[in-house]
Amino acid sequence: MARPRLQPGPATARVAPLDPCTLGRPFHLLDGFLQRLALHLEQALQHRFNRRCGARFRVGAAGIAASLPGADGATRDATGAVAVRLERPLLLAMLGFHYGDDPATAAAQADAPETETEHRFTGGLYPQFLDALAVCSGGSAGGFAAEAAASPHAGRRIVRIELHEDGLGLAGRLELALDEAWLEHLFHHVAPARPALAPAPDAGQPLQRRLPVTLNARIATREIAFEDLLRLRPGDILPIRPVGTADVLVEDVHLFRASVAEQGGTLCLTSFVPVE
């Protein structure tokens, strides 16, 4: 008898690991902001390089990531600090297009020392990226100023945008590192406003007085045949033995044993003892 063969199942998609730094914060609401930012940058590159210089820059995926390997410029506005990093081959290609040099040759010089011309160029280019960030997050352009001590700490969130130059086959990333104040600004801009909750009437009372629970006391139990149970009618009396203790249940959980006492014709519970 032939043994059955196990057929390999369909390939399953890998689940991306959770970043604990994003838990409890509405990062999922930033998708609309990232789409607006990518479109804004696409239009800026189209206007500055593609139409004027014959380049073929385009914007790819945009997302939120962690850590910033290195920042080329740190700036601050009224909201907070933002550090900018553009991968150098892309930056040098833009520099070549801008000055009419061969962009492929310029991009190949990424390992060469930085020049004053490159610094002056980034001084005019990076403010465009920062203005796009400000406008797409509900602010206004032109509010950033360079500040040497403004660079966010490593491990902060970064806005990462993929850039491509199809004519050169070049690809890289633009990264904007946001400090905590800028992150809170983004969350405030994208998260829906919540109406203020009216204070509860007993809000000034301690929690243990404001937390109601259901308490049941099981005074006695008795076994009875099912046919006898069916014969019971209102007014029938079931004899039980006198009880001295009762089980006390809180939300159906047996927590205490209590003594049963009578006072003024009413059964009362006293001397509560926790059940181990």
C-alpha positions in Angstrom: 0.0 0.0 0.0 1.5 3.3 -1.1 2.2 5.8 1.7 0.4 9.2 1.3 2.7 12.1 0.5 2.4 15.3 2.4 1.9 18.2 0.0 3.5 21.5 0.9 1.0 24.1 1.9 0.8 27.6 0.3 3.4 30.0 1.3 2.3 32.2 4.2 3.0 35.9 4.4 5.5 36.9 7.1 4.1 38.9 9.9 6.1 42.0 10.7 7.3 42.0 14.3 5.8 44.6 16.6 7.9 47.6 17.6 7.2 48.0 21.4 8.0 51.7 21.0 4.8 52.2 18.9 2.4 50.3 21.2 -0.4 52.5 22.7 0.2 55.3 20.3 -1.9 56.0 17.1 0.9 55.4 14.5 -1.7 53.7 12.3 -3.5 57.1 11.9 -0.4 58.6 10.2 -1.1 56.9 6.8 -3.0 59.9 5.4 -0.2 62.3 6.5 2.5 60.1 4.9 0.5 60.0 1.6 0.2 63.8 1.6 3.9 64.2 2.4 4.9 61.8 -0.4 2.7 63.7 -2.9 4.0 67.1 -1.8 7.6 65.9 -2.2 6.8 64.4 -5.6 5.6 67.7 -6.8 8.6 69.6 -5.4 11.1 67.2 -7.1 9.1 67.4 -10.3 9.2 71.2 -10.3 12.8 71.7 -9.2 14.7 68.9 -11.0 12.5 67.0 -13.5 11.1 69.9 -15.4 14.1 72.2 -15.2 16.9 69.7 -15.4 15.5 66.7 -17.3 15.8 64.4 -14.2 13.4 61.5 -13.5 13.1 61.7 -9.7 10.0 60.1 -8.2 8.9 59.3 -4.6 8.3 55.7 -3.5 6.9 54.3 -0.2 6.7 56.4 2.9 6.6 55.1 6.5 7.6 55.5 10.1 10.7 53.8 11.4 13.1 53.9 14.3 16.6 55.4 14.8 18.6 57.7 12.6 22.0 56.5 11.5 23.2 60.1 11.0 21.8 63.5 10.4 23.1 66.1 7.9 21.2 69.0 9.5 19.4 69.7 12.7 16.7 72.4 12.8 14.1 73.6 15.2 10.8 75.4 14.8 8.1 76.4 17.3 6.9 72.8 17.5 10.2 71.0 18.1 13.4 69.6 16.6 13.8 67.8 13.3 17.0 66.3 11.9 17.3 65.7 8.1 19.3 63.0 6.3 19.4 62.3 2.5 21.5 59.5 1.3 24.6 61.0 -0.3 24.4 59.4 -3.8 20.9 61.0 -4.2 22.1 64.3 -2.8 25.1 64.4 -5.2 22.9 63.4 -8.2 20.6 66.4 -7.3 23.7 68.6 -7.1 24.9 67.4 -10.5 21.5 68.1 -12.1 21.3 71.5 -10.4 24.7 72.7 -11.7 24.6 71.0 -15.1 27.2 68.4 -14.3 27.0 64.7 -15.1 24.7 63.4 -12.3 25.9 59.8 -12.7 29.5 60.9 -12.2 28.5 63.1 -9.3 26.6 60.3 -7.6 29.6 58.0 -7.9 31.7 60.3 -5.7 29.7 59.5 -2.6 32.9 58.4 -0.8 34.7 61.7 -1.5 35.0 64.3 1.2 32.1 66.8 1.5 32.6 70.2 -0.2 31.4 73.7 0.6 29.3 73.6 -2.6 27.5 70.6 -1.2 26.9 72.3 2.1 25.5 75.4 0.4 23.3 73.2 -1.8 21.8 71.3 1.2 21.2 74.7 2.9 18.7 75.5 0.2 17.4 71.9 -0.4 16.6 70.7 3.1 14.3 73.7 4.0 12.1 72.5 1.1 11.8 69.0 2.8 11.1 70.7 6.2 8.5 73.0 4.7 6.7 70.0 3.1 6.7 68.3 6.6 5.2 71.4 8.2 2.5 72.0 5.6 1.4 68.4 5.4 1.0 68.3 9.2 -1.3 71.3 9.4 1.4 74.0 9.9 3.0 76.7 7.8 6.2 76.8 5.8 9.3 78.8 6.7 9.4 78.3 10.5 12.6 76.2 10.8 16.0 77.6 11.9 19.3 75.7 12.2 20.3 74.9 15.7 23.4 72.8 16.4 22.0 71.2 19.6 18.6 70.4 18.2 19.3 66.9 16.8 16.9 64.3 18.3 18.3 61.5 20.2 19.0 58.1 18.6 16.0 55.8 18.7 13.4 58.5 18.0 10.9 58.0 15.3 11.8 58.9 11.7 9.7 59.7 8.7 11.4 57.6 5.9 10.6 58.3 2.3 12.1 56.3 -0.6 13.4 58.3 -3.6 14.3 57.0 -7.0 16.0 58.5 -10.1 14.9 56.2 -12.9 17.3 57.6 -15.5 20.3 56.7 -13.4 18.8 53.6 -11.7 19.5 55.3 -8.4 17.5 54.7 -5.2 17.8 55.9 -1.7 16.1 57.4 1.3 15.1 60.7 2.7 14.8 60.6 6.5 13.3 63.2 8.9 14.0 62.4 12.5 11.3 63.9 14.8 11.7 64.6 18.5 8.9 63.9 21.0 7.2 67.3 20.6 7.0 66.8 16.8 5.5 63.3 17.3 2.9 64.7 19.7 2.1 67.4 17.1 1.5 64.8 14.4 -0.7 62.7 16.7 -2.7 65.7 17.7 -3.2 66.7 14.0 -4.4 63.3 12.8 -6.3 61.9 15.8 -10.0 62.9 16.1 -10.8 65.2 18.9 -12.6 63.5 21.8 -15.4 65.3 23.6 -14.7 66.0 27.3 -16.4 63.5 29.6 -18.7 64.9 32.3 -17.4 64.0 35.7 -19.2 61.2 37.5 -21.4 62.3 40.4 -19.3 60.3 42.8 -15.9 61.2 41.2 -14.7 62.6 44.5 -15.2 59.3 46.4 -12.4 56.7 46.7 -12.3 53.9 44.1 -13.4 51.3 46.6 -16.6 53.2 47.3 -17.4 53.7 43.6 -16.9 50.1 42.5 -20.1 48.2 42.9 -19.9 44.4 43.2 -22.7 41.7 43.7 -22.5 39.8 46.9 -24.5 36.5 47.4 -24.8 34.5 50.5 -25.5 30.7 50.2 -27.2 29.9 53.5 -28.0 26.2 52.9 -28.1 23.5 50.2 -30.3 20.5 50.0 -30.5 17.6 47.5 -34.0 16.7 46.2 -35.2 14.2 43.7 -36.2 15.7 40.3 -39.7 14.3 40.5 -40.1 15.9 43.9 -38.9 19.2 42.5 -41.6 19.1 39.8 -44.3 18.6 42.5 -43.3 21.8 44.4 -45.9 24.5 44.6 -45.9 28.0 46.1 -46.3 27.7 49.9 -44.6 24.3 50.1 -42.1 24.0 52.9 -38.7 22.2 52.6 -37.2 21.3 56.0 -33.5 22.1 56.4 -31.1 21.7 59.3 -30.3 24.8 61.3 -27.2 26.5 59.8 -24.5 28.4 61.6 -22.4 29.5 58.7 -22.9 30.5 55.1 -20.8 30.7 51.9 -20.3 34.3 50.7 -19.8 34.7 46.9 -18.6 38.0 45.3 -19.4 38.0 41.5 -19.9 34.2 41.7 -16.5 33.7 43.3 -16.4 32.0 46.7 -14.3 34.5 48.8 -15.6 34.3 52.4 -17.3 32.1 55.1 -19.6 34.1 57.5 -21.5 33.3 60.6 -25.3 33.4 60.4 -27.1 35.3 63.2 -30.6 36.5 63.9 -31.5 40.0 64.9 -35.0 41.3 65.2 -36.4 38.4 63.1 -33.8 39.0 60.3 -31.0 36.7 59.4 -27.7 38.5 59.3 -24.1 37.6 58.3 -21.2 38.4 60.6 -17.6 37.3 61.3 -16.4 37.1 57.7 -13.4 34.8 57.2 -11.5 34.7 53.9 -11.6 31.3 52.1 -8.1 30.0 51.5 
